Amino acid sequence: MPASGVVERQLPDRSWAYALELPSAWRCAGGSSSQARGARGMIETESRGPARWIFIANPKVVNAVGTADLERLREEIVSAAADDAIALIVLAGRAGNFCSGDNLKESAVMDRAAFRSLIAAFQELAWAAENSPKPLAAFVEGYALGGGAEIALMCDFVVAERTATIGCPEVALSGMISNGSSAFLGQALGLARASQLVLLSERRRADDPLLAGAFNLVGSREECLKWLNGAADRLASSPPAAVHRARQALRAPGRQGRLAALTEELMQAMDLYGSPAYKQAASAFAHGARTGVTTSDSDR
């Protein structure tokens, strides 16, 4: 099996679809606190009482992520989940933005193998979150676009600063949603509103009625932080085994659908990869066209 944990299997018309080996990721060990840079990913962590905060820290590109960032993010989730002192894992971004998705300046020029590794890294991250024994929360502020929105919405809890911008631009870029979002967006929003967000490539403020049901709280930054601190304290006062079992039970009804979504998304992404429309749109998006998202936005 490749080191990434991805197992190739044959399907009638596709030879590169995959399935994930469920428990293997939990054998990965990482540090409980780190500033991981460069080849290991632009990820930073902090322990705040019973919460482990994991930050995407690449503000020059609005916290866009590449394969190394996603792999490191997964490792830090696994590490935090194995720490008995941690009750809640919080995902956030530095410099006032959550995450603007994958770094399109890189993905627009990737070869097929590198692009497949990027999409697989998104999917492996989602499956690690799915199987975590500890709840995950996302603190969304600034931009949460594409893969960034999907990383946030895969969590158990999501709180958002009311002016945060949430969007799924992939279809307009000839791309494909990932992280199992084709399953959980419909579960969170309902099919009609999820279709509007994804198929029309819309961007909405967190307090927009279209996103009702996606968040535990939409409020000020201070209100979001207070909510997260309270949730961490409440979880820390509860028996860990009971939290774990209740979390798994809550997720069980949609688990097979999310696993199927992870596989389907990878297949569809690879079908779309390499088209002139994707290359052109991704390059334009990466350089600021049609988005309003530029490197200066990291200073919000």
C-alpha positions in Angstrom: 0.0 0.0 0.0 1.4 3.5 -0.8 2.6 5.5 2.2 -0.3 7.9 1.8 -2.7 5.2 2.9 -4.5 5.2 -0.4 -5.4 1.8 -1.8 -6.0 1.6 -5.6 -8.8 -0.6 -6.7 -10.4 -1.5 -10.0 -13.8 -0.2 -11.1 -15.5 -1.1 -14.4 -14.5 2.1 -16.1 -11.9 3.7 -13.8 -8.6 2.2 -12.6 -7.6 5.0 -10.2 -10.6 5.1 -7.8 -9.7 4.5 -4.1 -10.9 3.4 -0.8 -9.5 4.6 2.5 -8.2 2.2 5.2 -10.2 3.4 8.2 -8.1 2.8 11.3 -4.6 3.1 9.9 -4.4 6.9 10.2 -4.6 6.6 14.0 -1.2 4.9 14.1 0.4 8.2 12.9 2.1 10.0 15.7 2.9 13.7 15.7 3.9 16.4 18.3 1.3 17.9 20.5 2.5 21.4 19.7 4.4 22.6 16.7 5.1 25.2 14.1 5.4 23.1 11.0 6.7 25.0 8.0 7.9 24.5 4.5 7.8 20.9 3.3 5.9 19.8 6.4 3.1 22.3 5.8 2.2 25.8 7.1 0.5 24.6 10.2 0.8 25.9 13.8 -0.7 24.5 17.0 -1.5 25.8 20.5 -2.9 24.2 23.6 -5.5 26.3 25.3 -6.7 24.5 28.4 -8.6 21.4 27.2 -8.6 22.6 23.6 -5.9 22.0 21.0 -6.0 24.8 18.4 -4.7 24.0 15.0 -4.0 27.0 12.7 -3.6 27.2 9.0 -0.8 29.8 8.8 -0.1 31.0 5.3 -1.6 34.5 5.2 0.3 35.6 2.1 -2.1 33.4 0.1 -5.1 33.8 2.4 -4.3 30.5 4.1 -4.5 28.5 0.9 -3.4 24.9 1.4 -1.3 22.4 -0.5 -0.7 18.7 -0.1 1.9 19.1 2.6 -0.4 21.4 4.6 -3.3 18.9 4.4 -1.1 16.0 5.4 0.3 18.0 8.4 -3.2 19.1 9.4 -4.4 15.5 9.4 -1.3 14.5 11.5 -2.1 17.2 14.1 -5.7 16.1 14.4 -4.5 12.6 15.0 -2.0 13.8 17.6 -4.5 15.9 19.4 -7.1 13.1 19.4 -4.6 10.8 21.1 -3.8 13.4 23.9 -5.7 12.6 27.1 -5.5 16.2 28.1 -7.4 17.4 25.0 -11.2 17.4 24.9 -11.8 19.6 21.8 -9.8 20.1 18.6 -10.3 23.6 17.1 -9.4 24.4 13.5 -8.7 28.0 12.6 -6.7 30.3 10.4 -4.1 33.0 11.1 -4.4 36.7 10.2 -8.1 36.9 10.1 -9.0 34.3 7.5 -9.9 30.7 7.8 -8.8 29.1 4.5 -9.2 30.0 0.8 -9.0 26.4 -0.3 -6.2 24.8 -2.3 -3.4 27.0 -3.7 -4.5 27.4 -7.3 -1.2 28.9 -8.3 0.2 25.4 -7.6 -2.7 23.1 -8.6 -3.2 24.9 -12.0 0.3 23.6 -13.1 0.3 20.2 -11.3 0.8 17.1 -13.3 -1.9 14.4 -12.9 -0.2 12.4 -10.2 0.5 15.5 -8.1 -3.1 16.7 -8.5 -4.4 13.3 -7.5 -2.3 13.4 -4.4 -3.7 16.8 -3.5 -7.3 15.6 -3.8 -6.5 12.4 -1.9 -5.0 14.5 0.9 -8.3 16.4 1.2 -10.2 13.2 1.4 -7.9 11.6 3.9 -8.2 14.7 6.1 -12.0 14.3 6.0 -11.8 10.6 6.9 -9.5 11.3 9.8 -11.9 13.9 11.1 -14.8 11.4 10.6 -13.0 8.8 12.8 -11.6 11.1 15.5 -12.5 10.0 19.1 -12.5 13.8 20.0 -15.0 16.4 18.6 -13.7 18.9 16.1 -14.7 22.6 15.9 -14.0 25.2 13.3 -13.7 28.9 14.0 -14.5 30.7 10.7 -13.6 34.3 10.1 -12.6 36.1 6.9 -12.7 33.8 3.9 -13.6 30.1 3.9 -13.7 29.2 0.2 -13.7 25.9 -1.6 -11.7 23.4 0.3 -11.6 25.9 3.2 -15.4 25.9 3.6 -15.4 22.1 3.3 -12.7 21.7 6.0 -14.8 23.9 8.3 -18.1 22.1 7.6 -16.7 18.6 8.1 -16.4 19.5 11.9 -18.9 18.7 14.6 -19.2 22.3 15.7 -18.8 25.4 13.5 -18.8 29.0 14.8 -18.5 31.9 12.4 -17.8 35.6 12.7 -20.9 37.2 11.1 -19.0 38.9 8.3 -17.1 35.7 7.3 -17.5 34.8 3.6 -18.4 31.2 2.8 -18.3 29.9 -0.8 -17.9 26.9 -3.1 -16.4 28.3 -6.4 -15.3 24.9 -7.7 -18.0 24.5 -10.4 -17.3 27.9 -11.9 -13.6 26.8 -12.1 -14.4 23.5 -13.8 -13.4 21.8 -10.6 -15.0 19.5 -8.0 -16.0 19.8 -4.4 -14.2 17.5 -2.0 -13.9 16.5 1.7 -17.1 14.5 1.5 -19.0 17.8 1.1 -21.2 16.4 -1.6 -22.8 14.4 1.3 -22.6 16.7 4.3 -23.6 20.0 2.6 -26.9 18.5 1.8 -27.2 17.1 5.3 -26.5 20.5 6.8 -28.4 22.8 4.5 -30.8 20.6 2.6 -30.4 19.6 -1.0 -32.0 22.8 -2.5 -29.8 25.3 -0.6 -26.7 23.1 -1.0 -27.3 23.0 -4.7 -27.6 26.7 -4.9 -24.3 27.2 -3.0 -22.4 24.6 -5.1 -23.9 24.6 -8.6 -24.2 28.4 -8.8 -20.7 28.8 -7.2 -22.2 31.4 -4.7 -20.4 33.2 -1.9 -22.5 34.2 1.1 -21.8 35.9 4.4 -22.1 33.6 7.4 -25.2 35.4 8.6 -27.0 34.9 5.3 -30.3 32.9 5.7 -29.1 30.5 2.9 -26.5 29.1 5.4 -29.0 28.7 8.3 -28.3 25.3 9.9 -24.6 25.3 9.0 -23.3 27.0 12.2 -23.7 26.6 16.0 -23.2 30.3 16.4 -22.9 33.4 14.1 -21.7 36.4 16.0 -18.8 38.6 16.9 -15.3 37.3 17.3 -15.5 37.5 21.0 -18.8 35.6 21.1 -17.3 32.9 19.0 -14.3 32.5 21.2 -16.5 32.4 24.3 -18.6 29.7 22.8 -15.6 27.6 21.9 -14.0 28.0 25.4 -17.3 27.0 27.0 -17.7 23.9 24.7 -14.1 22.8 25.5 -14.8 23.1 29.2 -18.1 21.2 29.0 -16.5 18.4 27.0 -13.6 18.2 29.5 -16.0 17.7 32.3 -17.7 14.8 30.5 -16.5 11.2 30.4 -14.3 10.8 27.2 -15.7 7.4 26.4 -19.2 8.7 26.5 -18.3 11.7 24.3 -16.6 9.4 21.8 -19.5 6.9 21.6 -22.2 9.6 21.3 -20.2 11.3 18.5 -19.9 8.1 16.6 -23.6 7.4 17.0 -24.5 10.9 15.8 -22.4 10.4 12.6 -23.4 6.7 12.0 -26.5 7.3 9.9 -24.6 9.3 7.2 -21.3 7.5 7.4 -21.7 5.3 4.4 -22.9 8.2 2.4 -19.9 10.2 3.3 -17.5 7.4 2.4 -19.2 7.0 -0.9 -19.0 10.8 -1.4 -15.2 10.7 -0.8 -14.7 8.1 -3.5 -17.1 9.7 -6.0 -15.5 13.2 -5.5 -12.0 11.9 -6.3 -13.2 10.2 -9.4 -15.1 13.2 -10.6 -12.2 15.6 -9.8 -9.8 13.4 -11.8 -12.3 13.3 -14.7 -12.3 17.1 -14.7 -8.6 17.6 -14.2 -6.5 18.8 -17.1 -9.3 20.4 -19.1 -8.4 23.8 -20.7 -11.3 25.3 -18.8 -9.9 24.2 -15.4 -6.4 25.4 -16.2 -7.5 28.8 -17.4 -10.1 29.4 -14.6 -7.8 28.2 -11.9 -5.0 30.4 -13.1 -7.3 33.5 -13.3 -8.8 32.7 -9.8 -5.3 32.4 -8.3 -4.3 35.8 -9.6 -7.4 37.5 -8.2 -9.7 37.6 -11.2 -13.5 37.3 -10.5 -13.0 36.7 -6.8 -12.0 39.7 -4.8 -9.7 37.5 -2.8 -6.2 38.8 -3.0 -3.1 38.5 -0.7 -4.1 41.9 0.8 -7.2 40.2 2.2 -5.0 38.4 4.7 -4.7 41.7 6.6 -8.5 42.0 7.4 
